[in-house]
Every structure is written in C-alpha cells, then in structure tokens.
Amino acid sequence: MAKYEARLHGDFDDTLRYIHEGILNASMSASFEDESYFQSAGVRCCVRVYERYSFGGGNRVSLAMTLAGDGDELFLSAITSGGSQAMFLKLNTWGEKAFLDTLRELVEKL
C-alpha cells in the first residue's frame, strides 16, 4: 500500500476532471470503477476508485482517491492497494507505486 496527499488550490470540478482524465489516459488498462459524492454547507467530497493492470507485477492494482474541497481550498488523498502475489507478505509493490506516481505527476503539473 502506498499513500499520497496534497493540499491544492483551484476549482473542484476542473481539478477532479483533470485528474480523472489524466489517470485514464495514462494507461490503456486503467478503468474507472465507481464513485461516491457528497456535498454539505459548501464542502464537497468525491471518492473515486480506479484500477489498472500492472505489467511489472502481473496483476491488477487499485487506487482510491478522495478529493475534498471548501471553496478553492482542496485536499487530495490517494491510496493504492493490490499488486502483491504473496499470501502473507507484500513482496512486490511496484504496480502500486507506479499507479500512485501517475497521480503524483498529474498533481505536480497543476
């Protein structure tokens, strides 16, 4: 499991759309699985789950991403999981790290 968090400034919808398109365009095996959206008193929160195939690990990995926003103040949290083929230990986490690096690179370009 790998985690990435960042504080951002900008439009919630534009940021969410940019990240969504960037994740899906970064890998032909990437897929958008589902989302949960909540808004109350001006605070917005969207949780999205993505999956993609990890060629390095030979399996699928998932990325759960949460974007919370209050006006133009945004907070992003993303956690990857899966990828290990071992039964009791996590031996290869290359796929998780690579998936998270895709998101990290997108955010750094904002």
Backbone bond lengths (Angstrom), bond angles and torsions (degrees), N, CA, C in turn:
res aa  C-N    CA-C-N  psi(-1)  N-CA   C-N-CA  omega(-1)  CA-C   N-CA-C  phi
1 M - - - 1.442 - - 1.527 108.14 -
2 A 1.317 114.17 138.35 1.455 120.61 177.26 1.524 108.05 -132.27
3 K 1.333 116.11 150.23 1.461 120.48 -176.70 1.519 110.01 -133.98
4 Y 1.344 114.31 145.05 1.459 122.04 176.32 1.517 108.23 -138.54
5 E 1.326 117.00 133.87 1.458 121.52 177.61 1.515 109.14 -135.44
6 A 1.342 114.95 147.41 1.463 119.61 -179.57 1.522 110.38 -154.42
7 R 1.323 115.24 145.23 1.466 121.75 171.25 1.522 106.26 -97.25
8 L 1.323 115.92 133.16 1.450 121.59 -176.17 1.521 109.91 -131.23
9 H 1.302 115.75 165.22 1.463 122.02 173.02 1.512 107.48 -128.76
10 G 1.328 116.51 135.15 1.452 119.96 177.82 1.511 111.40 154.91
11 D 1.311 115.37 -172.81 1.454 122.14 179.04 1.529 110.06 -78.51
12 F 1.319 116.62 129.40 1.466 122.22 -177.19 1.528 110.83 -57.36
13 D 1.335 117.00 -52.42 1.467 120.64 -176.13 1.522 111.97 -64.27
14 D 1.326 117.34 -42.86 1.463 120.58 179.34 1.525 111.17 -63.48
15 T 1.318 116.48 -42.45 1.467 120.77 179.90 1.522 110.80 -65.11
16 L 1.317 116.66 -45.00 1.468 121.10 179.55 1.531 110.50 -61.57
17 R 1.319 117.32 -44.15 1.465 121.92 -179.99 1.536 110.66 -64.60
18 Y 1.331 116.80 -44.03 1.466 121.96 179.40 1.534 111.36 -59.53
19 I 1.319 116.54 -47.01 1.465 120.52 -179.51 1.525 110.37 -66.36
20 H 1.323 116.94 -44.32 1.467 121.90 -179.74 1.529 110.96 -57.71
21 E 1.320 116.36 -51.53 1.464 120.47 -179.42 1.521 111.22 -64.96
22 G 1.325 116.76 -38.45 1.457 120.41 179.94 1.516 112.96 -64.22
23 I 1.330 117.04 -41.47 1.465 120.69 179.00 1.526 110.03 -65.54
24 L 1.327 117.06 -46.71 1.461 120.31 -177.68 1.525 112.37 -68.27
25 N 1.327 117.57 -33.12 1.467 120.49 -179.74 1.518 113.51 -81.25
26 A 1.317 117.91 -14.38 1.465 121.34 -176.83 1.523 113.01 -77.66
27 S 1.321 117.44 -20.81 1.464 120.47 -177.35 1.520 109.16 -148.66
28 M 1.334 116.84 132.76 1.461 118.63 -179.91 1.528 112.27 -70.50
29 S 1.326 117.66 -14.74 1.465 119.72 178.00 1.534 112.56 -95.65
30 A 1.345 117.14 -1.80 1.466 120.41 -179.06 1.524 110.29 -71.15
31 S 1.329 115.45 139.44 1.457 120.69 177.98 1.523 109.74 -138.14
32 F 1.304 114.42 148.53 1.464 122.60 175.34 1.527 106.13 -92.62
33 E 1.327 116.86 121.13 1.460 120.83 -174.30 1.528 112.67 -91.77
34 D 1.325 117.60 -51.74 1.465 120.15 -179.13 1.520 109.40 -171.42
35 E 1.343 115.07 171.71 1.450 119.86 178.48 1.513 110.27 -147.53
36 S 1.327 114.26 160.11 1.457 122.31 171.93 1.522 106.00 -132.08
37 Y 1.331 116.14 134.38 1.455 120.46 -175.97 1.521 109.14 -128.88
38 F 1.332 115.49 138.86 1.462 120.49 179.20 1.524 108.84 -143.67
39 Q 1.351 115.87 142.09 1.457 121.46 176.25 1.518 108.66 -141.17
40 S 1.332 116.06 135.16 1.462 121.12 177.80 1.519 108.93 -154.89
41 A 1.321 115.93 129.48 1.469 122.05 175.73 1.528 112.68 51.25
42 G 1.312 116.79 38.58 1.459 120.84 177.07 1.520 115.29 86.95
43 V 1.313 117.82 -9.47 1.462 121.34 177.54 1.528 107.86 -93.18
44 R 1.327 115.32 132.05 1.463 120.88 -178.40 1.520 109.47 -118.62
45 C 1.330 115.29 146.34 1.460 120.56 179.08 1.525 108.89 -145.13
46 C 1.315 115.50 129.95 1.461 121.20 177.17 1.528 108.54 -131.16
47 V 1.320 115.75 127.41 1.459 122.17 175.47 1.520 106.92 -111.27
48 R 1.306 117.00 126.25 1.460 121.63 178.51 1.520 110.17 -128.10
49 V 1.323 115.15 146.41 1.458 121.36 178.57 1.525 108.68 -121.12
50 Y 1.327 114.45 130.44 1.461 122.68 178.88 1.532 108.44 -122.05
51 E 1.322 115.80 155.66 1.461 121.41 172.72 1.515 108.77 -133.88
52 R 1.316 115.18 156.47 1.456 120.15 170.89 1.523 108.89 -156.90
53 Y 1.303 115.24 160.64 1.453 121.61 177.90 1.519 109.25 -83.67
54 S 1.309 116.13 134.39 1.462 121.77 177.33 1.526 108.63 -101.19
55 F 1.330 116.04 107.90 1.463 119.71 179.58 1.524 110.80 -64.74
56 G 1.321 116.80 -35.98 1.466 120.76 -179.87 1.520 112.76 -65.62
57 G 1.324 116.47 -37.42 1.459 120.55 -178.44 1.510 113.71 -97.70
58 G 1.329 116.88 -14.42 1.458 120.35 179.40 1.522 112.51 71.45
59 N 1.324 117.64 31.52 1.462 120.69 -178.25 1.528 109.10 -155.81
60 R 1.329 116.24 -178.36 1.463 120.76 179.15 1.519 109.85 -99.26
61 V 1.332 115.00 146.36 1.462 121.60 175.94 1.523 107.89 -125.52
62 S 1.317 115.95 154.24 1.460 119.94 179.32 1.523 110.03 -119.53
63 L 1.321 114.71 155.67 1.451 122.50 177.20 1.527 106.78 -131.81
64 A 1.325 116.14 119.95 1.462 121.98 174.50 1.525 106.63 -102.17
65 M 1.340 115.46 121.50 1.452 120.78 -176.14 1.522 109.66 -121.50
66 T 1.326 115.73 132.80 1.457 121.47 176.26 1.515 108.58 -119.83
67 L 1.329 115.42 128.34 1.457 121.22 173.93 1.516 107.48 -118.62
68 A 1.329 115.90 120.15 1.463 121.95 177.36 1.513 108.25 -115.54
69 G 1.333 115.91 143.11 1.444 118.85 -178.26 1.517 113.40 -146.14
70 D 1.319 113.84 141.74 1.466 122.36 173.65 1.522 105.32 -130.04
71 G 1.328 116.69 100.20 1.454 119.64 -171.86 1.521 109.37 66.61
72 D 1.339 116.60 -130.04 1.465 119.07 179.19 1.529 112.91 -95.29
73 E 1.333 117.26 5.58 1.466 120.94 174.50 1.521 108.16 -89.75
74 L 1.332 115.31 119.95 1.461 121.31 -175.71 1.524 110.22 -121.35
75 F 1.316 115.05 150.67 1.462 121.16 174.06 1.523 107.60 -132.07
76 L 1.315 116.07 128.54 1.462 122.95 -179.57 1.515 109.52 -115.09
77 S 1.307 116.07 132.59 1.459 121.66 173.86 1.520 107.72 -132.87
78 A 1.324 117.05 131.30 1.459 121.39 -179.49 1.520 109.71 -136.90
79 I 1.329 115.13 136.43 1.457 121.34 -179.82 1.527 107.95 -133.61
80 T 1.322 116.00 131.56 1.459 120.89 176.87 1.519 109.61 -102.50
81 S 1.322 115.28 155.86 1.462 119.69 176.52 1.518 109.11 -153.75
82 G 1.320 114.91 167.34 1.457 120.94 -177.83 1.511 109.56 90.55
83 G 1.297 115.51 -171.08 1.454 119.33 174.49 1.508 115.50 95.50
84 S 1.314 118.78 -30.59 1.454 119.75 -178.62 1.518 110.22 -82.25
85 Q 1.327 115.59 143.00 1.457 120.02 179.05 1.521 111.95 -104.96
86 A 1.304 116.88 -3.67 1.459 119.99 -179.27 1.530 110.25 -80.68
87 M 1.336 115.72 155.25 1.454 119.25 -176.83 1.528 112.56 -81.33
88 F 1.319 118.68 -39.97 1.457 121.12 -174.32 1.530 114.36 -115.22
89 L 1.320 118.19 -18.62 1.462 122.38 -178.72 1.517 109.39 -124.41
90 K 1.311 116.05 154.99 1.459 119.96 172.79 1.519 107.47 -92.89
91 L 1.312 115.76 104.67 1.456 119.77 -175.75 1.518 113.19 -93.82
92 N 1.319 117.83 -42.73 1.461 117.71 179.50 1.524 108.90 -119.71
93 T 1.287 115.18 117.86 1.468 120.71 179.19 1.531 110.41 -117.32
94 W 1.346 116.12 19.79 1.465 120.07 -178.23 1.527 111.07 -59.81
95 G 1.326 116.42 -44.77 1.459 120.33 -177.91 1.514 112.28 -62.33
96 E 1.334 116.30 -41.03 1.467 120.53 178.36 1.528 110.43 -62.75
97 K 1.320 115.79 -47.44 1.461 120.05 -178.86 1.525 111.04 -63.25
98 A 1.323 117.69 -41.89 1.461 121.30 -179.35 1.533 111.16 -64.51
99 F 1.338 116.69 -39.59 1.461 120.71 179.11 1.534 109.83 -65.01
100 L 1.320 115.76 -42.96 1.456 120.24 178.93 1.528 111.51 -67.28
101 D 1.322 116.69 -35.81 1.467 120.68 177.53 1.527 111.32 -62.88
102 T 1.334 116.92 -33.98 1.463 120.76 175.67 1.520 109.90 -58.06
103 L 1.331 116.40 -47.68 1.468 121.13 179.41 1.523 111.18 -66.37
104 R 1.313 116.67 -43.96 1.467 121.18 -179.04 1.537 110.26 -58.39
105 E 1.322 117.52 -43.59 1.451 121.39 179.84 1.528 111.59 -64.86
106 L 1.329 116.98 -38.66 1.465 120.50 176.61 1.527 110.48 -61.54
107 V 1.323 116.27 -46.58 1.461 120.92 -177.52 1.521 110.82 -65.03
108 E 1.315 117.84 -39.00 1.459 120.75 -179.31 1.528 111.95 -66.73
109 K 1.327 118.30 -19.84 1.464 122.20 178.42 1.537 111.13 -85.57
110 L 1.310 117.81 -11.97 1.474 120.22 179.97 1.516 111.29 -66.12
